[in-house]
């Protein structure tokens, strides 16, 4: 089995869900289930955030001209049905069904074309970043898959590769070597340490650090969050906490 993880960073106005999340930095959306055939796509998503954030996310799903998973730059004739399955003070569960046309493109459908049947998907939406994890048999053409995704998103999004390799258990990934971070994440983390971002008090804020690295603030925040997540999981998997060691924040 092969494990591919990559992120799409959407430009403003290109993805209604990304636009909604960009206004609410603490909001998150993750997929609970995602299935695709040649003609259709079904998914259930779980969103968390403030009441205002969930209102905006719900509107983005319900009022979109066509489903945000479609990579076509203009309306491609697809139809969608979205229903709210559950709504609480801090969470929202949405069911969506999307029927495509020959002019539509999406990551799951492109994956089916190049990686074969039986592909598994996991997604996470934070701000303008839409992270995809794709698990497949290893018999498909990964290069052709990524080339077609890049062509489909065009100028609407940039693609950042986070991991590609043999699928492993979460514990094995957490204890991987330095290559467990993408080059962009490692560069962001190194710059943050070198410029005093993690000092107390901080010697530089995220806006200044982003300007130094010449990347959008949202991109730097995303890369640092993913790097911190990887380091934390690696530390716990290595018994760095359970063996009695401690750190004071």
Protein Blocks (a to p, Z undefined) as FASTA:
>chain_A
ZZddddddddehiamklmmmmmmmkbccddfbdcddfkbccdddddeddfklmmmmmmmm
mmpmbdfkbmbfbdehiacddddfbdcfkbccddddddddfkbccfklmmmmmnoghiac
ddddehjbccdddddehlacfklmmmmmmmmnmmmbccddfbgcddddfklmmmmcfklp
cfklmmmmmmmmmnopmgccdfbdfklmmmmnopafklmmmmmmmmmmmmmmmmmmnopm
mnopacdZZ
